[in-house]
Amino acid sequence: MGNVLFDANGGSDARIPGVPALRGQHLSISPSGKLFVSDGLTETVGGPKGEWGVMVAALGGDAYAILHRFAGNGGAKSWRVSHPHPVFSFDSRRIYYNVNAGQYTQLHVAELAAG
C-alpha cells in the first residue's frame, strides 16, 4: 500500500509522494509533525534480500534518507524476532532504534540536524 496519511476525523487518506515504503515497516511520526521514521526490508530501495534499514522522511513527501542498513539476522535469540522499531525523542532531535546485526541486539541513536 505504501506510506499513507489517514485522517482519523474525516476518514480521508493521501499517499506520501516520493518516499518508498520499506516492506514490513513500523512507522513513527515525530512530535514536531515534520518527519516520520520507518524500518523494514530494503529491497524496495535496492537493498539485497534480507537486509533491514531505518529510514527517515519528510511527512510532506519527496525527501528521505536511509539512516542505517544491516543484515538483521543476529542479536537476541527468542521466539520473537527483534525489529528496529524506530521512535523519535520527545524533542524530535533524535531517533532511537534496535540493530540486531551482531551477537547482541544494540540500541542505536541517530542525531538529527537542527532545522
Short mmCIF file of the C-alpha atoms (twelve columns), coordinates in Angstrom:
data_MODEL
# 
_entry.id   MODEL 
# 
loop_
_atom_site.group_PDB 
_atom_site.id 
_atom_site.type_symbol 
_atom_site.label_atom_id 
_atom_site.label_alt_id 
_atom_site.label_comp_id 
_atom_site.label_asym_id 
_atom_site.label_seq_id 
_atom_site.Cartn_x 
_atom_site.Cartn_y 
_atom_site.Cartn_z 
_atom_site.pdbx_PDB_model_num 
ATOM 1   C CA . MET A 1   0.000   0.000   0.000  1 
ATOM 2   C CA . GLY A 2   2.839   2.453   0.715  1 
ATOM 3   C CA . ASN A 3   3.155   5.371   3.094  1 
ATOM 4   C CA . VAL A 4   -0.314  6.823   3.606  1 
ATOM 5   C CA . LEU A 5   -1.603  9.557   5.905  1 
ATOM 6   C CA . PHE A 6   -5.068  8.841   7.253  1 
ATOM 7   C CA . ASP A 7   -7.324  11.500  8.754  1 
ATOM 8   C CA . ALA A 8   -8.941  9.901   11.783 1 
ATOM 9   C CA . ASN A 9   -11.589 12.644  11.945 1 
ATOM 10  C CA . GLY A 10  -12.710 12.714  8.312  1 
ATOM 11  C CA . GLY A 11  -11.638 9.300   7.067  1 
ATOM 12  C CA . SER A 12  -9.745  10.643  4.063  1 
ATOM 13  C CA . ASP A 13  -6.314  9.348   3.133  1 
ATOM 14  C CA . ALA A 14  -3.415  10.543  0.999  1 
ATOM 15  C CA . ARG A 15  -0.264  8.806   -0.178 1 
ATOM 16  C CA . ILE A 16  3.014   10.479  0.834  1 
ATOM 17  C CA . PRO A 17  4.667   11.254  -2.532 1 
ATOM 18  C CA . GLY A 18  8.259   10.422  -3.447 1 
ATOM 19  C CA . VAL A 19  9.011   8.220   -0.435 1 
ATOM 20  C CA . PRO A 20  9.458   4.452   -0.826 1 
ATOM 21  C CA . ALA A 21  7.731   2.026   1.509  1 
ATOM 22  C CA . LEU A 22  10.023  -0.454  3.223  1 
ATOM 23  C CA . ARG A 23  8.479   -3.946  3.428  1 
ATOM 24  C CA . GLY A 24  7.442   -4.912  6.961  1 
ATOM 25  C CA . GLN A 25  7.678   -1.382  8.250  1 
ATOM 26  C CA . HIS A 26  6.934   0.135   11.639 1 
ATOM 27  C CA . LEU A 27  6.192   3.877   11.385 1 
ATOM 28  C CA . SER A 28  6.579   6.640   13.952 1 
ATOM 29  C CA . ILE A 29  5.761   10.332  13.397 1 
ATOM 30  C CA . SER A 30  7.949   12.985  15.021 1 
ATOM 31  C CA . PRO A 31  6.409   15.137  17.765 1 
ATOM 32  C CA . SER A 32  7.193   18.169  15.557 1 
ATOM 33  C CA . GLY A 33  4.906   16.699  12.867 1 
ATOM 34  C CA . LYS A 34  7.517   17.291  10.138 1 
ATOM 35  C CA . LEU A 35  9.147   13.851  9.791  1 
ATOM 36  C CA . PHE A 36  8.433   10.179  10.085 1 
ATOM 37  C CA . VAL A 37  10.775  7.281   10.646 1 
ATOM 38  C CA . SER A 38  10.290  3.729   9.458  1 
ATOM 39  C CA . ASP A 39  12.071  0.406   9.432  1 
ATOM 40  C CA . GLY A 40  11.764  -2.550  7.124  1 
ATOM 41  C CA . LEU A 41  13.377  -4.654  4.452  1 
ATOM 42  C CA . THR A 42  15.324  -2.512  1.968  1 
ATOM 43  C CA . GLU A 43  14.587  -4.388  -1.274 1 
ATOM 44  C CA . THR A 44  12.333  -1.508  -2.439 1 
ATOM 45  C CA . VAL A 45  15.339  0.866   -2.314 1 
ATOM 46  C CA . GLY A 46  17.798  -1.521  -3.983 1 
ATOM 47  C CA . GLY A 47  18.968  -3.427  -0.916 1 
ATOM 48  C CA . PRO A 48  19.819  -7.138  -1.007 1 
ATOM 49  C CA . LYS A 49  17.299  -9.755  0.099  1 
ATOM 50  C CA . GLY A 50  17.033  -9.883  3.893  1 
ATOM 51  C CA . GLU A 51  18.674  -6.507  4.565  1 
ATOM 52  C CA . TRP A 52  16.928  -4.244  7.080  1 
ATOM 53  C CA . GLY A 53  17.075  -0.474  7.150  1 
ATOM 54  C CA . VAL A 54  15.939  2.535   9.122  1 
ATOM 55  C CA . MET A 55  14.618  5.413   7.015  1 
ATOM 56  C CA . VAL A 56  13.686  8.991   7.950  1 
ATOM 57  C CA . ALA A 57  11.455  11.002  5.615  1 
ATOM 58  C CA . ALA A 58  9.590   14.274  5.313  1 
ATOM 59  C CA . LEU A 59  5.923   13.832  6.176  1 
ATOM 60  C CA . GLY A 60  5.089   16.085  3.238  1 
ATOM 61  C CA . GLY A 61  6.971   13.754  0.905  1 
ATOM 62  C CA . ASP A 62  9.730   13.933  -1.709 1 
ATOM 63  C CA . ALA A 63  12.634  13.688  0.767  1 
ATOM 64  C CA . TYR A 64  14.029  10.659  2.576  1 
ATOM 65  C CA . ALA A 65  17.303  9.129   3.751  1 
ATOM 66  C CA . ILE A 66  18.276  5.627   4.822  1 
ATOM 67  C CA . LEU A 67  19.984  6.080   8.205  1 
ATOM 68  C CA . HIS A 68  21.241  2.526   8.699  1 
ATOM 69  C CA . ARG A 69  21.355  -0.755  6.765  1 
ATOM 70  C CA . PHE A 70  22.148  -4.108  8.365  1 
ATOM 71  C CA . ALA A 71  21.699  -7.849  7.976  1 
ATOM 72  C CA . GLY A 72  19.195  -8.141  10.821 1 
ATOM 73  C CA . ASN A 73  19.832  -11.826 11.470 1 
ATOM 74  C CA . GLY A 74  21.795  -11.617 14.728 1 
ATOM 75  C CA . GLY A 75  21.113  -10.333 18.200 1 
ATOM 76  C CA . ALA A 76  18.882  -11.806 20.847 1 
ATOM 77  C CA . LYS A 77  17.563  -15.268 20.052 1 
ATOM 78  C CA . SER A 78  13.991  -15.859 21.107 1 
ATOM 79  C CA . TRP A 79  10.650  -16.865 19.644 1 
ATOM 80  C CA . ARG A 80  10.079  -13.221 18.719 1 
ATOM 81  C CA . VAL A 81  12.494  -11.729 16.180 1 
ATOM 82  C CA . SER A 82  13.863  -8.305  17.092 1 
ATOM 83  C CA . HIS A 83  12.951  -5.469  14.723 1 
ATOM 84  C CA . PRO A 84  14.404  -1.922  14.789 1 
ATOM 85  C CA . HIS A 85  11.098  -0.209  15.790 1 
ATOM 86  C CA . PRO A 86  12.481  3.343   15.437 1 
ATOM 87  C CA . VAL A 87  10.980  6.153   17.536 1 
ATOM 88  C CA . PHE A 88  11.664  9.863   17.989 1 
ATOM 89  C CA . SER A 89  12.774  11.582  21.162 1 
ATOM 90  C CA . PHE A 90  10.266  13.989  22.702 1 
ATOM 91  C CA . ASP A 91  12.013  16.991  21.068 1 
ATOM 92  C CA . SER A 92  12.282  15.360  17.570 1 
ATOM 93  C CA . ARG A 93  16.103  15.707  17.643 1 
ATOM 94  C CA . ARG A 94  16.991  12.013  17.977 1 
ATOM 95  C CA . ILE A 95  15.818  8.682   16.616 1 
ATOM 96  C CA . TYR A 96  16.246  5.548   18.737 1 
ATOM 97  C CA . TYR A 97  16.209  2.061   17.192 1 
ATOM 98  C CA . ASN A 98  17.445  -1.514  17.692 1 
ATOM 99  C CA . VAL A 99  20.050  -3.217  15.493 1 
ATOM 100 C CA . ASN A 100 20.386  -6.998  15.585 1 
ATOM 101 C CA . ALA A 101 23.328  -7.438  13.213 1 
ATOM 102 C CA . GLY A 102 25.903  -8.838  15.642 1 
ATOM 103 C CA . GLN A 103 25.909  -11.209 18.576 1 
ATOM 104 C CA . TYR A 104 23.799  -8.840  20.678 1 
ATOM 105 C CA . THR A 105 20.868  -6.569  19.894 1 
ATOM 106 C CA . GLN A 106 22.067  -2.986  20.313 1 
ATOM 107 C CA . LEU A 107 20.301  0.318   20.812 1 
ATOM 108 C CA . HIS A 108 21.384  2.991   18.309 1 
ATOM 109 C CA . VAL A 109 20.772  6.729   18.418 1 
ATOM 110 C CA . ALA A 110 20.738  8.998   15.353 1 
ATOM 111 C CA . GLU A 111 21.122  12.726  15.957 1 
ATOM 112 C CA . LEU A 112 19.149  14.898  13.535 1 
ATOM 113 C CA . ALA A 113 20.496  18.216  12.314 1 
ATOM 114 C CA . ALA A 114 18.666  21.287  13.560 1 
ATOM 115 C CA . GLY A 115 16.344  22.932  11.131 1 
# 
